[in-house]
Each structure stands twice: as structure tokens, then as C-alpha cells.
Amino acid sequence: MILRGGTIVTTESIFPADIHVEDGRIAAIAPDLPAQGDEIDARGLTIFPGVIDVHVHFNEPGRTEWEGAATGSSALAAGGGTLFFDMPLNSSPCTVDAAAFDAKRAALEISSHTDFALWGGLIPGNRDRLDELADRGVIGFKAFMADSGLPEFPRADDRTLYEGMRTAARLRLPVAVHAENNDLVSARGTSIRDYLSSRPIIAEVEAIRRAAILAKEAGAKIHIVHISSGRGVAEALEARASGADISIETCAHYLYFTGEDMERIGAVAKCAPPLRPAVERNSLCALLLRGDIDIVGSDHSPAPLSMKQGDSFFAIWGGIAGVQSTLAVLLDRGCPPQRIAAVAAANPAARFNIARKGSITIGNDADFTHVDLDSNYTVTPDSLFQRHGLSPYIGAQFRGVVRRTILRGETIFRDGKIAGAPRGRLVTPHATTRIHT
């Protein structure tokens, strides 16, 4: 197959060329390649590497009424994505042992339209299960420093986090950390404004500092998820400068919305950490453009309408549904295409040791998204492929229409429709020598 005449985006450059795909991989990249088999006309379109979303909650098995991999991966594909990393919660059971991993893998292999990787959980009492999760192929281990909202996935106290980091270091896998100081977050009041003030930025900053100290001592790699503030990124950068092996993730909603938007929009914009004042949002955007943010994910965490209603904002389920809008937000924020290719594809693949993914390079999987940068669209409930049409992005106007998404050489999304049956495969870290005791 030949992709003819598109404008290719890499982390280093943008250039017109054809792409020859053979057996699901990129075989050649050059202008005016000779005709070989089928052709896809990509003239006038910009070809990005398929988006890799390292942070989603598709909730399968057990809570597919919230989302499910069939609808969640469809939304990812519609937004230009070809690979997601599913968090160990809010599926039921949570992915904290081999049996839960096997159940989730089996469910996703049946239903996912995109490739997928699985996070394992790090909770009190499951340190002896981390080896079996590593043997199954988890991408890393996720821990909460504050209450997760699910009793079956309790937060990791400092002892659990440190010991888990030591095990993860031995297994040569990263630990993803939800960094909020549990003692500094509170649940006083009922209003949106009460909620915004209940989770101050210092709770994020302090937790990042503490996680980095523990990781440095344990010799572990850590990935700080969904940093919501410029101050949080600055703390992570300082930790990196002091020798911590740390990667920095923010989410599209922190780059796009503010706390004032949460007060205006309501429960569909509730998340933890919460949306921040405009000065912090603008600081995050500047840090992104400067190259100080490694990865942008979605933290897609949907719920039915019934869970987004109630008299107390604290009791309403938190989580933003945005897996389809990450690429759109990056374009909207003025992120150069090469930088988008880095934070949405190349950096995730490199940080999590994913072979043959993340860049348009000869030998890599043929994972692409074709974007019409000259077209605009408005987000509507009907345009969303997720299970529930609830999103803070409803009504937003974006530039750049995804015309086609290709996974391993096969079209999975084209002109507003999912194409073909689910064909997602489990992706695991590239083979490394693990130390077992």
C-alpha cells in the first residue's frame, strides 16, 4: 500500500513524501514512490504518528456501563489515536494481580479497535504481586498518594510507595504517581468553589517533591500523571535536575480549561487535581511549548449522567471525558506539529520502552492519523464516539479534522466512521533483563 502525497510530521521536521506500507509496517518513505498495490490519496493532509494516550480509564471489565474499550477505543481512533494505556482502575476487579490482568486483556482483545497496554496497580498489600504483573507485560505500576475514590484501590502510604518503587526498580518498570498530599486535600463544603479550594496547588507540589525523593532513594523511574499547574511542573523539573528519573505528564483539559470554566460548566468538568486559575493554565501552555512537558494524555475518566448529578459537588463522580480531543487541544494551543509528534507519540513510546511505535520511521508499525488542518469543526454530543455524550468540550470549536486513522496498515477510522471489526493487540514493554529474587 502507498500513502500518496501527504505532509509527514516527525519530531524534527515536516516534509512531503509518500509512505510505502508492507505487512503492517513502514517499508519506505520518499517522494514519488513507484506504485505498489493499493493507494490512499493523502494530498492536502498532514500525517501525524498515531496518538499514544498513556492515561485512560476505559473501565473494562466490570464497569463498561461507564465506558468500555469498544466505545473508548473508537473515540481514541476518531481523535487520531492508535494506542492507549489503560489504568488499573476503575475496572472491576482492579488490575492488581495476574488474574485481573488476564481478565482485562481478554476483554480488550475482543473489543478494542486500537492497540492497548495495561498499567498494573500498586496498593497496600500487593507488593508480592508486582512480579507476576511484570511477567504478564504491564507497562508499569500506578499508585495514588491521595484517596482514589474507590475503596478497592486504596492510596499508597509512603512505606508502600517506597517499597513498591524498590520492587519496580528491580523489575525495571516505572511507577506512575497521582501526586496529591492526602493530608492537604479536604472535603469541606458542597459547592464547586469549595471543591476548587479543597485541593490546593501546594498539595500537588509537595507530593511531587516527596515522590521524587522516594524514587531517587529507591533507584526507580517515576511518571507524574496529570500535573495541573506550572508550579507542579517546576517542582518536577527541579527533581529531575537533582537526579530523579522523572517524566512529566499533563492533560489536555489543564491546557484548555480553568477553574472558572469548571464553575461555569459544572460536573462534567470535575477532575482531581482540579482545574486551575488561568495563570496556571497559561504557565502550563508555555512550559509545553518550551519543551518542559514530556507527555500529554487525556485521563479520560467518564461516568453515566446519574453519577454527575447531586447536591454536593464533592459527592459527584470526578473525571473528564476527553480522549477524542487531545490532538485538537494541542493544535488549538498553538503547539507546533513537531512538538505534538513528540508529546503525543514519540515521548510515550520512548519513556515506556515501546518498540516500533511512536514515530513515522522505516521499520515501525504503520500507525498514522491523517489530519485536514484547513478544516474546522464544533464538538457536539453526536460527534463523540464515547459511550456517553458528556464532555466539557461540547460546543468547543477546533481546527484540524481527523480524516483517517490507520493502525498497523489497516484503516480503523475514516471520514467520521469506525472502519472494520476490533483488531487491537496487547502491547508490552520491549524485552529487558529483569532481576528476580
C-alpha positions as CSV (number, residue, x, y, z in Angstrom):
1,M,0.0,0.0,0.0
2,I,1.2,3.5,-0.8
3,L,0.0,6.6,1.1
4,R,0.4,9.2,-1.6
5,G,1.4,12.9,-1.2
6,G,0.8,13.6,2.4
7,T,2.8,16.0,4.6
8,I,4.6,13.9,7.1
9,V,5.3,15.1,10.7
10,T,8.3,13.9,12.8
11,T,9.7,15.3,16.0
12,E,12.4,17.0,13.9
13,S,10.7,18.1,10.6
14,I,7.7,18.4,8.4
15,F,8.1,17.3,4.7
16,P,6.0,16.0,1.8
17,A,6.5,12.3,0.9
18,D,4.9,9.0,0.1
19,I,4.8,6.1,2.5
20,H,5.1,2.5,1.5
21,V,3.4,0.1,3.9
22,E,4.1,-3.6,3.8
23,D,2.9,-6.2,6.2
24,G,1.7,-3.6,8.6
25,R,5.0,-1.7,8.8
26,I,6.6,1.2,7.2
27,A,8.8,0.0,4.3
28,A,9.8,3.2,2.6
29,I,9.4,7.0,2.9
30,A,10.3,9.1,-0.1
31,P,8.8,11.3,-2.8
32,D,7.2,9.8,-5.8
33,L,7.4,6.1,-4.8
34,P,6.5,3.7,-7.5
35,A,3.0,2.3,-7.5
36,Q,2.7,-0.9,-5.4
37,G,-0.8,-2.3,-4.7
38,D,-3.5,-0.1,-3.1
39,E,-3.1,3.6,-2.8
40,I,-4.5,6.1,-0.4
41,D,-4.6,9.7,-1.5
42,A,-3.2,11.9,1.3
43,R,-2.6,15.0,-0.7
44,G,-3.6,18.1,1.3
45,L,-3.5,16.2,4.6
46,T,-0.9,16.2,7.4
47,I,0.2,12.8,8.6
48,F,0.9,12.6,12.3
49,P,2.1,9.4,14.0
50,G,-0.8,7.7,15.7
51,V,-1.6,9.3,19.1
52,I,-0.5,7.3,22.1
53,D,-2.6,8.1,25.1
54,V,-0.8,6.8,28.2
55,H,-3.6,7.6,30.6
56,V,-7.2,6.4,30.2
57,H,-9.9,4.7,32.3
58,F,-12.0,2.5,30.0
59,N,-13.3,0.6,33.0
60,E,-13.4,-2.8,31.4
61,P,-14.2,-5.4,32.7
62,G,-16.7,-4.6,35.4
63,R,-17.8,-1.0,34.7
64,T,-18.5,-1.0,31.0
65,E,-21.7,1.0,31.6
66,W,-19.3,3.9,32.4
67,E,-17.3,3.4,29.1
68,G,-15.8,0.2,27.9
69,A,-13.0,-0.5,25.4
70,A,-15.2,-0.7,22.3
71,T,-16.5,2.9,22.7
72,G,-13.4,4.3,24.4
73,S,-11.1,3.0,21.7
74,S,-13.5,4.2,19.0
75,A,-13.3,7.7,20.4
76,L,-9.5,7.4,20.6
77,A,-9.3,6.4,16.9
78,A,-11.7,9.2,16.0
79,G,-9.3,11.6,17.7
80,G,-6.3,10.2,15.8
81,G,-5.2,7.6,18.4
82,T,-3.8,4.1,17.8
83,L,-2.6,3.0,21.3
84,F,-3.9,3.6,24.8
85,F,-2.5,2.6,28.3
86,D,-5.5,1.6,30.5
87,M,-5.2,2.4,34.2
88,P,-5.7,-0.4,36.7
89,L,-8.9,1.3,38.0
90,N,-11.9,1.8,37.6
91,S,-12.2,-1.6,36.1
92,S,-13.5,-4.3,38.4
93,P,-11.5,-6.1,39.5
94,C,-8.7,-3.6,39.6
95,T,-5.6,-4.8,37.8
96,V,-3.6,-5.6,41.0
97,D,-2.7,-9.2,40.2
98,A,-2.2,-11.6,37.4
99,A,-5.8,-12.9,37.3
100,A,-7.2,-9.4,37.0
101,F,-4.6,-8.6,34.2
102,D,-5.7,-11.8,32.3
103,A,-9.4,-10.8,32.6
104,K,-8.8,-7.3,31.3
105,R,-6.5,-8.5,28.5
106,A,-9.1,-11.0,27.3
107,A,-11.9,-8.4,27.4
108,L,-9.9,-5.8,25.5
109,E,-8.7,-8.2,22.8
110,I,-12.3,-8.8,21.9
111,S,-13.5,-5.2,22.0
112,S,-10.6,-2.7,21.3
113,H,-10.3,-1.0,17.9
114,T,-6.8,0.2,18.8
115,D,-3.8,-1.4,20.3
116,F,-3.5,-1.2,24.1
117,A,-1.2,-1.6,27.1
118,L,-2.1,-2.2,30.7
119,W,-1.0,-0.5,33.9
120,G,-0.7,-2.6,37.0
121,G,-1.8,-1.2,40.4
122,L,0.5,-0.5,43.4
123,I,-1.6,-0.6,46.6
124,P,-1.0,-1.6,50.2
125,G,-0.6,-5.4,50.4
126,N,0.1,-6.3,46.7
127,R,3.9,-5.8,46.6
128,D,4.3,-9.6,46.2
129,R,2.1,-9.4,43.1
130,L,4.2,-6.9,41.2
131,D,6.5,-9.6,39.8
132,E,3.6,-11.6,38.3
133,L,2.2,-8.4,36.8
134,A,5.6,-7.6,35.3
135,D,5.7,-11.1,33.8
136,R,2.3,-10.6,32.2
137,G,3.6,-7.4,30.5
138,V,2.3,-4.4,32.4
139,I,3.7,-1.0,31.2
140,G,4.4,0.0,34.8
141,F,2.6,0.4,38.2
142,K,0.1,3.1,39.2
143,A,-0.1,4.4,42.8
144,F,-2.3,7.1,44.4
145,M,-0.8,9.3,47.1
146,A,-4.4,10.6,47.8
147,D,-7.7,8.8,48.1
148,S,-8.5,7.3,44.7
149,G,-12.3,7.4,45.3
150,L,-12.5,3.6,45.1
151,P,-12.2,1.5,48.3
152,E,-10.8,-1.4,46.4
153,F,-7.9,0.7,45.2
154,P,-6.6,2.4,48.4
155,R,-3.9,5.0,48.4
156,A,-0.3,4.1,48.8
157,D,1.2,5.4,52.1
158,D,4.8,6.4,52.0
159,R,6.1,2.9,53.1
160,T,4.0,1.2,50.4
161,L,5.2,3.7,47.8
162,Y,8.8,3.4,48.7
163,E,8.9,-0.4,48.9
164,G,6.8,-0.6,45.7
165,M,9.3,1.7,44.0
166,R,12.2,-0.6,45.1
167,T,10.4,-3.6,43.5
168,A,9.6,-1.6,40.4
169,A,13.3,-0.6,40.1
170,R,14.3,-4.2,40.3
171,L,11.7,-5.1,37.6
172,R,12.9,-2.1,35.5
173,L,9.4,-0.7,35.2
174,P,8.2,2.9,36.0
175,V,5.8,3.9,38.8
176,A,3.1,6.3,37.7
177,V,2.1,8.6,40.6
178,H,-1.1,10.5,41.3
179,A,0.7,13.2,43.3
180,E,-1.5,15.0,45.8
181,N,-0.8,15.2,49.5
182,N,-3.6,13.3,51.2
183,D,-3.5,15.4,54.4
184,L,-3.8,18.7,52.5
185,V,-6.9,17.8,50.5
186,S,-10.2,18.1,52.3
187,A,-13.9,17.7,51.8
188,R,-15.4,20.7,53.4
189,G,-18.4,22.3,51.9
190,T,-20.7,21.4,49.0
191,S,-20.1,23.9,46.2
192,I,-17.9,23.9,43.1
193,R,-15.9,26.8,44.7
194,D,-15.5,24.8,47.9
195,Y,-14.1,21.9,45.8
196,L,-11.7,24.1,44.0
197,S,-10.3,25.4,47.2
198,S,-10.2,21.9,48.8
199,R,-7.3,20.7,46.6
200,P,-4.7,23.5,46.7
201,I,-1.7,23.6,44.4
202,I,0.7,23.0,47.3
203,A,-0.8,19.5,47.8
204,E,0.4,18.7,44.3
205,V,3.8,20.4,44.6
206,E,4.6,18.7,48.0
207,A,3.5,15.3,46.8
208,I,5.7,15.6,43.6
209,R,8.7,16.5,45.8
210,R,8.1,13.6,48.2
211,A,7.5,11.1,45.4
212,A,10.7,12.2,43.7
213,I,12.8,11.8,46.9
214,L,11.4,8.3,47.4
215,A,12.1,7.4,43.8
216,K,15.6,8.7,43.9
217,E,16.4,6.8,47.0
218,A,14.8,3.6,45.6
219,G,16.5,3.9,42.2
220,A,13.1,3.9,40.5
221,K,11.7,5.7,37.4
222,I,8.6,7.6,38.1
223,H,6.0,9.2,35.9
224,I,4.0,12.0,37.5
225,V,0.5,11.9,35.9
226,H,-1.8,14.8,35.2
227,I,0.2,17.7,36.6
228,S,-2.3,20.5,36.8
229,S,-0.1,23.6,37.4
230,G,3.0,25.3,36.3
231,R,4.3,25.1,39.8
232,G,3.9,21.4,39.7
233,V,5.9,21.1,36.5
234,A,8.6,23.4,38.0
235,E,8.9,21.1,41.0
236,A,9.2,18.0,38.8
237,L,11.9,19.8,36.7
238,E,13.8,20.6,39.9
239,A,13.6,17.0,41.0
240,R,14.9,15.9,37.6
241,A,17.8,18.4,37.9
242,S,18.7,16.8,41.3
243,G,19.0,13.4,39.8
244,A,15.5,11.9,39.9
245,D,14.4,9.8,36.9
246,I,11.1,11.5,36.4
247,S,8.8,12.1,33.4
248,I,6.2,14.8,33.3
249,E,2.6,14.4,32.1
250,T,-0.2,16.9,31.9
251,C,-3.6,16.5,30.3
252,A,-5.4,18.4,27.6
253,H,-8.1,19.7,29.9
254,Y,-5.5,21.5,32.1
255,L,-4.1,23.2,28.9
256,Y,-7.6,24.2,27.8
257,F,-9.9,24.9,30.8
258,T,-9.6,26.9,34.0
259,G,-11.3,26.8,37.4
260,E,-13.6,29.5,36.2
261,D,-14.7,27.1,33.4
262,M,-15.5,24.4,36.0
263,E,-17.8,26.9,37.8
264,R,-19.5,27.7,34.5
265,I,-19.7,24.1,33.1
266,G,-20.3,22.1,36.2
267,A,-19.8,18.5,37.0
268,V,-18.6,17.3,33.6
269,A,-15.5,19.4,34.2
270,K,-14.8,17.9,37.7
271,C,-11.4,16.3,38.0
272,A,-8.7,15.7,40.5
273,P,-6.4,17.6,40.7
274,P,-9.0,20.3,39.8
275,L,-8.8,22.8,37.0
276,R,-6.6,25.8,38.0
277,P,-6.7,29.5,37.6
278,A,-5.9,31.0,34.2
279,V,-2.4,31.9,35.2
280,E,-1.5,28.3,35.9
281,R,-3.2,27.1,32.7
282,N,-1.2,29.7,30.7
283,S,2.0,28.6,32.5
284,L,1.4,25.0,31.5
285,C,0.9,26.0,27.9
286,A,4.2,28.0,28.0
287,L,6.1,25.0,29.5
288,L,4.6,22.7,26.9
289,L,5.8,25.0,24.1
290,R,9.2,25.3,25.7
291,G,9.6,21.6,25.8
292,D,9.4,21.0,29.5
293,I,6.4,18.7,29.5
294,D,7.1,15.3,28.2
295,I,3.7,13.8,27.6
296,V,0.1,15.0,27.1
297,G,-2.6,12.4,27.9
298,S,-6.4,12.6,28.4
299,D,-7.0,11.0,31.7
300,H,-10.3,10.0,30.1
301,S,-12.5,9.0,33.0
302,P,-16.2,9.0,32.1
303,A,-19.3,8.2,34.1
304,P,-23.0,8.0,33.4
305,L,-25.1,11.1,33.8
306,S,-26.6,9.8,37.0
307,M,-23.2,9.9,38.7
308,K,-22.6,13.5,37.5
309,Q,-25.6,14.9,39.4
310,G,-26.2,15.7,43.1
311,D,-26.5,18.4,45.7
312,S,-22.9,18.1,46.9
313,F,-20.1,18.7,44.3
314,F,-17.8,16.5,46.5
315,A,-20.2,13.5,46.1
316,I,-20.4,13.8,42.3
317,W,-18.0,11.4,40.5
318,G,-14.9,13.2,39.2
319,G,-13.4,12.6,35.8
320,I,-13.3,14.3,32.5
321,A,-14.2,12.6,29.2
322,G,-11.8,13.9,26.6
323,V,-10.0,11.0,24.9
324,Q,-11.2,12.2,21.5
325,S,-9.9,15.8,21.9
326,T,-6.2,15.7,22.9
327,L,-4.9,16.3,19.4
328,A,-7.5,19.0,18.9
329,V,-6.4,20.8,22.1
330,L,-2.7,20.7,21.2
331,L,-3.4,22.2,17.8
332,D,-5.7,24.8,19.4
333,R,-3.0,25.8,21.9
334,G,-0.6,26.6,19.1
335,C,1.7,23.6,19.7
336,P,3.9,23.1,16.6
337,P,3.3,19.8,14.7
338,Q,6.8,18.5,15.6
339,R,6.1,19.1,19.3
340,I,2.8,17.4,19.0
341,A,4.5,14.4,17.5
342,A,6.8,14.3,20.5
343,V,4.4,14.7,23.4
344,A,1.5,12.6,21.9
345,A,3.5,9.8,20.3
346,A,7.3,9.7,20.3
347,N,7.9,10.5,24.0
348,P,5.3,8.0,25.3
349,A,6.9,5.2,23.2
350,A,10.4,6.1,24.3
351,R,9.6,6.6,28.0
352,F,7.7,3.3,28.3
353,N,10.0,1.3,26.1
354,I,7.5,0.6,23.3
355,A,9.2,-0.9,20.2
356,R,8.1,0.1,16.7
357,K,5.6,2.7,17.8
358,G,5.5,6.5,18.2
359,S,7.2,7.8,15.0
360,I,6.9,7.6,11.3
361,T,10.1,5.7,10.7
362,I,11.1,2.9,8.4
363,G,10.5,-0.4,10.3
364,N,7.9,1.0,12.7
365,D,4.3,-0.1,12.8
366,A,2.2,1.8,10.2
367,D,0.3,3.8,12.8
368,F,-0.9,7.2,11.4
369,T,-3.6,9.8,11.6
370,H,-4.4,12.0,8.6
371,V,-5.5,15.5,9.6
372,D,-7.1,18.2,7.5
373,L,-5.6,21.3,9.1
374,D,-7.6,23.6,6.8
375,S,-11.0,22.4,8.2
376,N,-12.7,23.3,11.4
377,Y,-15.4,21.6,13.4
378,T,-17.5,22.0,16.6
379,V,-17.7,19.3,19.2
380,T,-21.3,18.1,19.7
381,P,-22.6,15.1,21.6
382,D,-23.3,13.3,18.3
383,S,-19.7,13.8,17.2
384,L,-18.4,11.9,20.2
385,F,-17.7,8.1,19.9
386,Q,-17.5,7.5,23.7
387,R,-20.4,5.8,25.5
388,H,-21.9,8.9,27.0
389,G,-22.2,12.3,25.3
390,L,-20.9,14.1,28.4
391,S,-17.9,16.3,27.9
392,P,-16.7,19.8,28.9
393,Y,-15.6,20.2,25.2
394,I,-19.2,20.3,24.0
395,G,-19.5,23.5,22.0
396,A,-15.8,24.0,21.5
397,Q,-14.6,24.9,18.0
398,F,-11.4,23.3,16.9
399,R,-9.1,23.3,13.8
400,G,-7.9,20.1,12.2
401,V,-10.4,17.4,11.2
402,V,-9.2,13.8,11.5
403,R,-10.0,12.2,8.2
404,R,-8.4,8.8,8.7
405,T,-6.6,6.8,11.4
406,I,-4.5,3.8,10.4
407,L,-3.4,1.0,12.8
408,R,-0.6,-1.3,11.6
409,G,-1.5,-0.5,8.0
410,E,-5.3,-1.0,8.3
411,T,-7.8,1.9,8.4
412,I,-9.7,1.9,11.6
413,F,-11.4,5.3,11.3
414,R,-12.4,7.1,8.1
415,D,-14.5,10.3,7.5
416,G,-16.5,10.1,10.7
417,K,-17.0,6.3,10.9
418,I,-15.2,3.4,12.6
419,A,-13.9,1.0,9.9
420,G,-13.8,-2.7,10.4
421,A,-14.0,-5.0,13.4
422,P,-11.9,-4.6,16.6
423,R,-8.3,-5.6,15.9
424,G,-6.5,-4.2,19.0
425,R,-3.5,-6.1,20.4
426,L,-1.7,-6.1,23.7
427,V,1.5,-4.0,23.6
428,T,4.2,-4.7,26.2
429,P,7.5,-3.1,27.0
430,H,10.4,-4.0,24.8
431,A,12.2,-7.0,26.4
432,T,14.6,-6.1,29.2
433,T,16.5,-8.2,31.6
434,R,14.6,-8.3,34.8
435,I,16.1,-9.1,38.2
436,H,14.1,-11.7,40.1
437,T,14.7,-12.7,43.7
